[in-house]
Amino acid sequence: MMPVRAALAAALASWSRLPLRLRAVAAVLCALALAVAIVSALTLRDTSQPLFAAPLHPAQLAEVGDRLASWGIPFRATADGVVVPRALRRSTLLRLSLAGIPHRPLPSSLETLADAGPLTPDRVLEVRQRAGLEGEVAQALRTLEGVADARVIIAPGHEGTFVDEAATPTTASVRISPHEGVSLDASRVRAVRAFVAAAVPGLAPDHVQVLDDRGAAFGDAAASIDEGTLQAQMQSALDQVEGVGVTLVRVRVVRDDDAREVVLRRVVPAGGALRSESAQEEYRNAGGAYHTGRSAVEGGSDEREEHAHLPAGRLRRISVAVFVDRTRAGDLSKIRELVEAAAAVDPRRGDEVRVEALDFAHTAPAAPRSPLPMLLATLLPALLVGASLVAAAWIARPLASGALEALRGISLRRAVERTPPPLAEARRLRAALDVEPPHAAAAVISALPASTAVAVLDLYPAEERERIVRRMATARADAIPSLESILGKHS
């Protein structure tokens, strides 16, 4: 503790011996350095925070990282999460939610069989292996272009228990959720069936059913008609023909929600015609008689019934409404023909197309936002640091020049003190102090510069010089006259 106090006391003593101007310069420089450090700490501090509150699965972590990298959003991956800047957290969560990311984690075969042991029943191993296979196939389907999510369910087949019982084949159900405005064509559906069948042992492509989110089977022409897709296609076509903002398209597709069983009865002939008729005419010249006749033969018929199953979700009617800006409207009949052809309208089915010219509400276009505020917000930390450094340099410039002047004055004073005075000046001082007692001479000599004091002491005898030097170590009393008074007395 004592060395610390001694060091502090020495530091304070050294500080107090510095000139006032130099101490002011040092204080201002320390304050500027502290201000720059505070500004740098506030602008360069880490403001990132976790993107999700719950930990992520490794597959989810990789999926989120790939998507953020493709969007150009800065992030840092941790052991079980992702860290993004605080200002981008809400917008990033919104974009990921709209994209359906992250998906629900799907187990793999390694995960489902990780805790399996030699005593695990075969039935349990089979179920776990099937669950892992379902997860791996669904994860592979998620990577297809245009597919937002996928789920696979495998129903294993089994042999018949009895001789007259037929074997049940292995089947699979695949539910695919495409991105908005994306539909799978027949070739891609066949490719999905072939992929799933190749991944599952004993599964034939014909036994793979591919459905969408509504439960409609892909490949069905009626089920493949989607309101959003049809509306986007027609709106895009009209925008290219009539111009952007001239038309507004709305489509409604009506489907049957209930399944139906339809019975068709038909009457067909048994072997020939259902009925045949013949006419006869006969003349008898002898008797002058005329005879006519008709005959009919029933050939017989068979009545047959045909049962048809109409599943739920079949197309019932398409309604299309097109609003056209009256101020920029073109030929409405041409627009109607284009819409009917694009939507494959069938009047026999009850489809309806309405094209009307109306007055659109034209709002003033919003002024383009200047990129200057965003640029300033991005460069604000660097601008603050640069402005602080410039202000510090501007303030410290006169202080630094003052400090240099002070240091130059101190150096000059020390150089003058170290320069030996002329011998005549030393002898004049020695003569003035000749009548003074030793303590008075010691007080006066101690106030002289070092070189002058040494020259004056050299003129004293050794014994008297020793007494004066001992006196110089003690404090000077106020009763001792000053050097100016002594010199004035003997001048």
C-alpha positions in Angstrom: 0.0 0.0 0.0 2.8 2.4 0.9 4.6 2.1 -2.5 1.3 2.9 -4.2 0.8 6.0 -2.1 4.4 7.0 -2.7 3.9 6.6 -6.5 0.7 8.6 -6.4 2.4 11.3 -4.3 5.3 11.4 -6.8 2.9 11.6 -9.7 1.0 14.5 -8.1 4.2 16.3 -7.3 5.4 15.9 -10.9 2.0 17.1 -12.1 2.1 20.2 -9.8 5.6 21.1 -11.0 4.4 21.3 -14.6 3.5 24.7 -16.0 -0.2 25.7 -15.8 -0.4 26.0 -19.6 1.0 22.5 -20.2 -1.4 21.0 -17.6 -4.3 22.6 -19.4 -3.2 21.2 -22.7 -2.8 17.7 -21.2 -6.3 17.9 -19.6 -8.0 18.9 -22.9 -6.2 16.1 -24.8 -7.3 13.6 -22.2 -10.9 14.8 -22.4 -10.9 14.6 -26.2 -9.5 11.0 -26.1 -12.2 10.1 -23.6 -14.9 11.6 -25.9 -13.6 9.7 -28.9 -13.5 6.5 -26.9 -17.1 6.9 -25.8 -18.3 7.7 -29.3 -16.4 4.7 -30.7 -17.9 2.4 -28.1 -21.4 3.6 -28.8 -21.1 3.3 -32.6 -19.1 0.1 -32.8 -20.8 -1.9 -30.1 -22.4 -5.2 -30.9 -26.2 -4.6 -31.3 -27.0 -8.1 -32.7 -29.5 -10.4 -31.1 -30.8 -14.0 -31.7 -33.3 -14.3 -34.6 -35.4 -17.1 -33.0 -36.2 -17.5 -29.3 -36.1 -21.3 -29.4 -33.1 -23.3 -30.5 -33.0 -24.6 -34.1 -32.5 -28.1 -35.5 -29.3 -28.5 -37.5 -31.3 -28.9 -40.7 -33.3 -25.8 -39.9 -30.1 -23.9 -39.0 -28.6 -24.8 -42.4 -31.8 -23.9 -44.2 -32.1 -20.4 -42.5 -28.4 -19.7 -43.2 -28.7 -20.5 -46.9 -31.7 -18.3 -47.3 -30.2 -15.3 -45.4 -27.0 -15.7 -47.4 -29.0 -15.6 -50.7 -30.8 -12.5 -49.5 -27.6 -10.7 -48.5 -28.6 -10.3 -44.8 -25.7 -10.2 -42.4 -25.8 -12.9 -39.8 -23.7 -15.0 -37.5 -24.5 -18.7 -36.9 -24.2 -20.1 -33.3 -24.4 -23.6 -32.0 -28.2 -23.7 -32.1 -29.4 -20.4 -33.6 -28.7 -17.4 -35.8 -27.8 -13.9 -34.7 -28.7 -10.9 -36.9 -28.5 -7.1 -36.3 -31.2 -5.7 -34.0 -32.6 -3.4 -36.7 -33.1 -6.2 -39.2 -34.7 -8.8 -36.9 -38.4 -8.0 -37.5 -38.1 -7.7 -41.3 -36.0 -10.9 -41.5 -38.6 -12.8 -39.5 -41.3 -11.5 -41.7 -39.5 -12.6 -44.9 -38.7 -16.0 -43.5 -42.4 -16.4 -42.4 -43.7 -15.5 -45.9 -41.2 -18.0 -47.4 -42.3 -20.8 -45.0 -38.8 -21.1 -43.4 -37.7 -22.8 -41.3 -39.6 -26.0 -42.1 -40.6 -28.5 -39.5 -37.6 -30.8 -38.9 -37.9 -34.2 -40.4 -36.2 -37.2 -38.8 -33.6 -39.2 -40.8 -32.9 -42.9 -40.6 -29.8 -42.2 -38.4 -31.8 -40.2 -35.9 -34.7 -42.7 -35.7 -32.3 -45.7 -35.2 -29.8 -43.9 -33.0 -31.0 -45.4 -29.7 -31.9 -48.8 -31.2 -30.3 -51.8 -29.5 -30.1 -55.5 -29.9 -33.2 -56.0 -27.8 -35.4 -53.6 -29.8 -38.3 -55.5 -31.4 -38.2 -56.0 -35.2 -41.6 -54.3 -35.4 -40.3 -51.2 -33.7 -37.2 -51.1 -35.9 -39.4 -51.4 -39.0 -41.6 -48.5 -37.9 -38.6 -46.3 -37.1 -36.9 -47.2 -40.4 -40.0 -46.3 -42.3 -40.3 -42.9 -40.4 -36.7 -42.1 -41.2 -37.2 -43.0 -44.9 -40.3 -40.8 -45.0 -38.3 -37.9 -43.6 -35.4 -38.3 -46.0 -37.7 -38.5 -49.1 -39.7 -35.4 -48.0 -36.5 -33.5 -47.3 -35.3 -34.3 -50.8 -38.6 -33.2 -52.3 -38.3 -29.8 -50.5 -35.2 -29.1 -52.5 -37.0 -29.1 -55.8 -37.6 -25.8 -57.5 -41.0 -24.4 -56.8 -41.7 -26.7 -53.9 -42.2 -24.9 -50.5 -42.9 -28.0 -48.4 -43.5 -31.7 -48.8 -44.7 -34.6 -46.6 -44.5 -38.3 -47.4 -46.5 -41.2 -45.8 -45.7 -44.8 -46.7 -48.1 -47.6 -46.1 -46.3 -50.9 -46.2 -47.9 -53.8 -48.1 -48.4 -57.3 -46.6 -49.1 -60.8 -47.9 -52.5 -62.3 -47.6 -53.2 -64.2 -44.4 -55.4 -66.8 -46.0 -55.1 -68.5 -49.4 -58.0 -66.7 -50.9 -56.9 -63.3 -49.5 -55.0 -61.1 -52.0 -51.8 -59.4 -51.1 -51.8 -55.7 -50.3 -49.2 -53.7 -52.3 -47.1 -50.9 -50.8 -48.5 -47.5 -51.3 -47.4 -43.9 -50.6 -49.1 -40.6 -50.3 -47.1 -37.4 -51.1 -48.4 -33.9 -50.2 -46.6 -31.1 -52.0 -47.1 -27.4 -51.2 -45.8 -25.4 -54.2 -44.8 -21.7 -54.0 -47.4 -19.0 -54.7 -48.2 -19.0 -58.4 -46.3 -22.3 -59.1 -48.1 -25.4 -60.4 -46.6 -28.8 -61.1 -47.2 -30.1 -64.6 -47.8 -33.7 -65.5 -44.1 -34.4 -66.3 -43.0 -33.2 -62.9 -45.7 -35.2 -61.2 -44.5 -38.3 -63.0 -41.0 -37.6 -62.0 -42.0 -37.2 -58.3 -43.8 -40.6 -58.5 -40.8 -42.2 -60.0 -38.5 -40.7 -57.4 -40.6 -41.8 -54.5 -41.1 -45.3 -55.9 -37.3 -45.7 -56.5 -36.6 -44.7 -52.9 -39.0 -47.1 -51.3 -38.4 -50.9 -51.8 -41.4 -52.7 -53.4 -43.3 -49.5 -54.3 -44.6 -49.0 -57.9 -45.0 -45.5 -59.4 -48.7 -46.3 -60.0 -49.2 -46.7 -56.3 -47.9 -43.2 -55.4 -50.6 -40.5 -55.0 -49.5 -36.9 -55.2 -51.8 -34.3 -53.7 -51.7 -30.5 -53.2 -52.7 -28.5 -50.1 -56.4 -28.6 -51.1 -56.3 -32.4 -51.4 -56.6 -32.3 -55.2 -54.5 -34.7 -57.2 -51.8 -33.2 -59.4 -52.3 -34.0 -63.0 -56.1 -33.6 -63.0 -56.9 -30.8 -65.5 -59.8 -29.5 -63.4 -58.0 -29.7 -60.1 -54.9 -28.0 -61.5 -56.9 -24.8 -62.2 -55.9 -22.4 -59.4 -57.5 -19.0 -58.8 -54.2 -17.3 -58.1 -52.3 -18.8 -61.0 -55.1 -18.2 -63.5 -55.6 -14.6 -62.3 -51.8 -13.9 -62.4 -51.6 -15.3 -65.9 -54.5 -13.2 -67.3 -53.3 -10.1 -65.5 -49.8 -10.5 -66.9 -51.2 -11.0 -70.4 -53.5 -7.9 -70.2 -50.7 -5.8 -68.8 -48.5 -6.6 -71.8 -51.4 -5.9 -74.3 -53.2 -3.0 -72.7 -50.5 -1.6 -70.4 -49.9 -1.7 -66.7 -52.7 -0.3 -64.6 -55.3 -0.3 -67.4 -57.0 -3.5 -66.3 -57.8 -5.3 -63.1 -58.6 -9.0 -63.1 -60.4 -11.1 -60.5 -61.0 -14.8 -60.8 -63.2 -17.1 -58.8 -63.2 -20.9 -59.2 -66.2 -22.8 -57.7 -65.7 -26.5 -56.9 -68.0 -29.2 -55.5 -67.2 -29.9 -51.9 -69.0 -33.2 -51.8 -68.3 -36.5 -53.6 -71.1 -38.0 -55.6 -72.0 -41.4 -57.0 -73.7 -41.2 -60.4 -75.7 -44.1 -61.9 -76.1 -44.2 -65.7 -78.7 -46.5 -67.3 -78.5 -47.4 -70.9 -80.7 -49.7 -73.1 -78.7 -51.7 -75.7 -80.0 -54.3 -78.3 -79.6 -57.9 -77.3 -78.4 -59.2 -80.7 -79.8 -57.1 -83.5 -82.2 -54.3 -84.0 -84.6 -53.5 -81.2 -87.6 -53.5 -83.6 -88.0 -54.2 -87.4 -91.1 -53.4 -89.5 -92.0 -54.6 -93.1 -94.8 -53.6 -95.5 -96.4 -55.8 -98.2 -98.5 -54.9 -101.3 -100.4 -57.5 -103.6 -102.5 -57.1 -106.8 -105.0 -59.8 -108.0 -105.9 -59.2 -111.6 -108.4 -61.9 -111.9 -110.6 -60.7 -109.2 -109.6 -57.0 -109.5 -108.5 -57.0 -105.9 -105.6 -55.0 -104.1 -104.1 -56.2 -100.8 -101.6 -54.5 -98.4 -100.1 -55.5 -95.1 -97.5 -54.6 -92.4 -95.6 -56.7 -89.9 -93.3 -55.9 -87.0 -90.7 -58.0 -85.2 -89.4 -57.2 -81.7 -85.7 -58.2 -81.4 -85.3 -57.7 -77.6 -83.0 -55.4 -75.6 -80.8 -55.3 -72.5 -80.7 -52.6 -69.8 -77.3 -51.8 -68.3 -76.2 -49.6 -65.4 -72.9 -47.8 -65.0 -71.7 -46.3 -61.7 -69.4 -43.3 -61.8 -67.7 -41.8 -58.7 -67.2 -38.0 -58.8 -64.6 -37.0 -56.1 -64.8 -33.8 -54.1 -63.0 -30.7 -55.4 -64.0 -31.1 -59.1 -64.5 -27.9 -61.0 -68.0 -26.6 -61.2 -67.7 -23.0 -62.6 -65.2 -20.3 -63.4 -66.2 -16.6 -63.0 -63.9 -13.9 -64.4 -64.4 -10.2 -63.9 -62.2 -7.7 -65.7 -62.3 -4.0 -64.8 -61.0 -1.6 -67.5 -60.0 2.0 -67.0 -62.5 4.0 -69.0 -59.9 6.8 -69.8 -57.5 4.3 -71.4 -60.0 1.5 -72.4 -59.4 -0.3 -75.7 -61.7 -2.7 -77.5 -63.7 -4.5 -74.8 -64.7 -7.3 -77.2 -61.1 -8.1 -77.9 -60.3 -8.1 -74.2 -63.3 -10.5 -73.6 -62.1 -12.9 -76.3 -58.6 -12.9 -74.8 -59.9 -13.6 -71.4 -62.2 -16.4 -72.6 -59.3 -18.1 -74.4 -56.8 -17.7 -71.5 -59.3 -19.1 -68.9 -60.6 -21.9 -71.2 -64.2 -20.7 -70.5 -66.9 -23.3 -71.2 -70.4 -21.7 -71.4 -72.0 -25.2 -71.1 -70.5 -25.5 -67.7 -71.9 -22.2 -66.5 -68.6 -20.2 -66.8 -69.1 -16.4 -66.9 -66.9 -13.6 -68.1 -67.7 -9.9 -67.4 -65.7 -7.0 -68.9 -66.7 -3.5 -67.8 -65.2 -0.1 -68.4 -65.1 2.0 -65.2 -63.6 5.2 -63.9 -60.4 4.3 -61.9 -59.3 6.3 -59.0 -56.0 7.8 -60.1 -53.8 8.8 -57.2 -50.8 10.9 -57.5 -47.7 8.8 -57.9 -45.6 8.7 -54.8 -42.4 10.6 -55.0 -39.4 8.4 -55.2 -37.7 8.1 -51.9 -34.3 9.6 -51.8 -31.5 7.1 -50.9 -29.7 9.9 -48.9 -31.4 9.2 -45.5 -30.5 5.5 -45.7 -27.0 6.3 -46.8 -26.6 8.7 -44.0 -28.0 6.2 -41.5 -25.4 3.6 -42.8 -22.5 6.1 -42.7 -23.5 7.8 -39.4 -21.1 5.8 -37.1 -18.2 6.5 -39.4 -19.2 10.2 -39.8 -19.4 10.6 -36.0 -16.0 9.1 -35.5 -14.5 11.2 -38.3 -16.2 14.4 -37.0 -14.9 13.7 -33.5 -11.4 13.3 -34.8 -11.6 16.4 -36.9 -13.0 18.4 -34.0 -10.3 17.0 -31.7 -7.6 18.0 -34.2 -9.1 21.5 -34.7 -9.3 22.1 -30.9 -5.9 20.5 -30.2 -4.1 22.5 -32.8 -3.8 25.8 -30.9 -3.3 23.9 -27.7 -0.6 21.8 -29.3 1.1 25.0 -30.6 0.8 26.5 -27.1 2.3 23.4 -25.6 5.1 23.5 -28.1 5.7 27.2 -27.2 5.7 26.3 -23.5 8.1 23.4 -24.1 10.3 25.7 -26.2 10.4 28.3 -23.3 11.2 25.6 -20.8 14.0 24.3 -22.9 15.3 27.8 -23.5 15.2 28.6 -19.8 17.1 25.4 -18.9 19.6 26.2 -21.6 20.1 29.7 -20.1 20.4 28.2 -16.6 23.0 25.8 -17.8 25.1 28.5 -19.5 27.9 29.7 -17.2 27.5 33.4 -16.3 30.3 35.8 -17.0 33.0 35.9 -14.3 32.4 39.6 -13.6 28.7 39.0 -12.8 29.6 36.1 -10.4 32.2 38.3 -8.6 29.7 41.2 -8.3 27.2 38.8 -6.6 30.0 37.4 -4.4 31.0 40.9 -3.3 27.3 41.8 -2.6 27.0 38.7 -0.4 30.3 39.2 1.4 28.7 41.1 4.3 25.7 38.7 4.6 25.6 35.9 7.2 25.8 32.3 5.9 22.0 31.6 6.1 21.2 34.8 4.2 23.8 34.0 1.5 22.4 30.4 1.3 18.9 31.7 0.7 20.0 34.1 -2.0 22.2 31.6 -3.8 19.5 28.9 -3.8 17.2 31.3 -5.7 19.8 31.8 -8.4 20.0 29.7 -11.6 22.1 26.5 -11.2 25.1 27.7 -13.3 25.2 31.1 -11.5 24.9 29.5 -8.1 27.8 27.2 -8.8 29.9 30.1 -10.1 29.2 32.2 -7.0 29.9 29.2 -4.6 33.3 28.6 -6.3 34.4 32.1 -5.2 33.9 31.2 -1.5 36.5 29.5 0.7 35.9 25.8 1.3 34.8 26.0 4.9 32.4 29.0 4.3 31.1 27.3 1.1 30.3 24.1 3.1 28.4 26.1 5.7 26.4 27.9 2.9 25.6 24.6 1.2 24.3 23.1 4.4 22.1 26.2 4.9 20.7 25.9 1.4 19.2 22.6 2.3 16.8 24.3 4.8 13.8 26.4 4.0 14.4 30.1 3.6 12.8 32.3 6.3 10.7 35.3 5.4 13.0 37.5 7.4 15.9 36.9 4.9 16.1 39.8 2.5 15.7 39.2 -1.2 18.4 39.2 -3.8 17.1 42.4 -5.4 17.4 44.3 -2.1 20.9 43.0 -1.4 22.1 44.0 -4.9 20.4 47.3 -4.7 22.1 48.0 -1.3 25.6 47.4 -2.8 25.1 48.8 -6.2 
